[in-house]
Amino acid sequence: MKNSLKALGLVAFGVASAASYAQNTTAILTTADGHLFHYGSSSTSATTTMPTLTTGAPPSSAFRIASTPTYVRHAFNYGWHYRVGADTRERAVANMTSRTLTGTNQVDYTADMVGAGGTAVAGLTLSMRLKLVSFGVNSARLESTMVVTNNSTAVQSVDLFAVSDMDLGTSSGNVVAPLMINPGFRQLTVTHPSATGGPWLAKFIGIRADGSGSGGFSAVNGQMSDTGIDNFIPDLNPGGQVAGDWAEVMQWRNGQLAVGASMTAVNYVEIAGAGQPVPEPGSILALGLGAVALLRRKK
């Protein structure tokens, strides 16, 4: 379940009035009403250095809903992986080449991409945007957008993977509902009925994803960091999971990324507490496709 990407550059996202920082530093995103997402660390107060190895598991993270100030791990080990061409493994998005914050709730990264043998793939670039959006003190959404552009001299094969471990209150007791496949997106729904502040509900959504899966936390992260090729096409465990500690993954595939072309993958992590709704499928798809169109106009 791994993927390969490369940096498109911040111009592709049209970033303006943003502050630049050390490129390989983690980012703490916050909203006005107190939600927090820290990409790259489980701390809620201090940034640190991002992993630089592409052969590791997804980085640690902290996703804290404002109504639960003492609990910070609703989404754990969130990140992206990729696989390029004839590479025989998946690789983590790591070794960032730029980092730009916009306001308090958005960060843009670019990262080097490598292929077989850990060698950089010239002309294949990746950009990642993370944005935290609030729906009130008991509900928030992490919007994650990856753009891969092929400026090499040959057609490229690219697979992208978004991976997360949902810990809605505790690492155990999380139930994964059967996979929902709608026109334009896949959705894995995770619930935890008895955790403090719950019942909790999370949606792990891949706009135009080609495959998905859920499995044991150690198993999924192990596939991301092992030396073999892993795929979630067809979907892994589409019937869901009983109460346990599970990780979720979405996969996007472009086997023929033409010279000069780009591919975009959009992933949402939506978390809601008791009585707090999150967007329905129609609005989710419209939002995701709107994000893709906006990024393409700004390239």
Disulfide bonds with the S-S distance in Angstrom:
none
